[in-house]
């Protein structure tokens, strides 16, 4: 997966919750060709480049942040 595609997917999932330039720079040093988007998100989040995704004020694991974001969409 190329960096532009990854940035596009991150933008659609997380909106403006990350610094595109910082994520792009971080990904340049990683071979993303065999990684899933979930693995890439974990790497970016592990580097501290994606913050509180679900807006609850607490930085949680990637899975919990995504669950919170999805739950917020459905009112849960």
PEZIPE-V632186 format. One record per residue. N is the residue number from 1. RES is the residue in one small letter. PHI is phi as a letter, one per 20 degrees, with the letter a starting at -180 (NA if undefined). PSI is psi in whole degrees, -180 to 180 (999 if undefined). D_CENTER is the distance of its C-alpha to the mean C-alpha in whole Angstrom. Layout:
n;res;phi;psi;d_center
N;RES;PHI;PSI;D_CENTER
N;RES;PHI;PSI;D_CENTER
This chain:
n;res;phi;psi;d_center
1;x;NA;129;15
2;x;e;161;15
3;x;f;-41;13
4;x;f;-41;14
5;x;f;-41;13
6;x;f;-47;9
7;x;g;-41;9
8;x;f;-46;11
9;x;f;-41;9
10;x;f;-41;5
11;x;f;-41;8
12;x;f;-31;10
13;x;e;-40;7
14;x;d;2;6
15;x;l;-127;10
16;x;e;25;10
17;x;e;15;8
18;x;b;159;8
19;x;e;109;10
20;x;g;-44;11
21;x;f;-43;13
22;x;f;-42;12
23;x;f;-43;9
24;x;g;-46;12
25;x;f;-42;14
26;x;f;-42;12
27;x;f;-21;12
28;x;f;-28;16
29;x;e;6;17
30;x;c;135;15
31;x;f;101;17
32;x;e;1;14
33;x;f;-27;17
34;x;d;14;17
35;x;d;145;14
36;x;e;165;12
37;x;f;-33;9
38;x;f;-43;8
39;x;f;-38;10
40;x;f;-43;8
41;x;g;-43;4
42;x;f;-42;7
43;x;f;-44;9
44;x;f;-44;6
45;x;f;-41;6
46;x;f;-29;10
47;x;e;-1;11
48;x;m;22;10
49;x;e;-10;8
50;x;c;127;6
51;x;e;-139;9
52;x;f;99;10
53;x;f;-34;8
54;x;e;0;11
55;x;m;17;14
56;x;e;2;16
57;x;n;3;16
58;x;c;128;15
59;x;e;121;12
60;x;c;-176;12
61;x;f;159;11
62;x;g;-45;8
63;x;f;-45;10
64;x;f;-39;12
65;x;f;-44;10
66;x;f;-41;9
67;x;f;-42;13
68;x;f;-40;13
69;x;f;-45;12
70;x;f;-42;14
71;x;f;-38;17
72;x;f;-33;17
73;x;f;-39;17
74;x;e;8;20
75;x;m;26;21
76;x;d;999;21
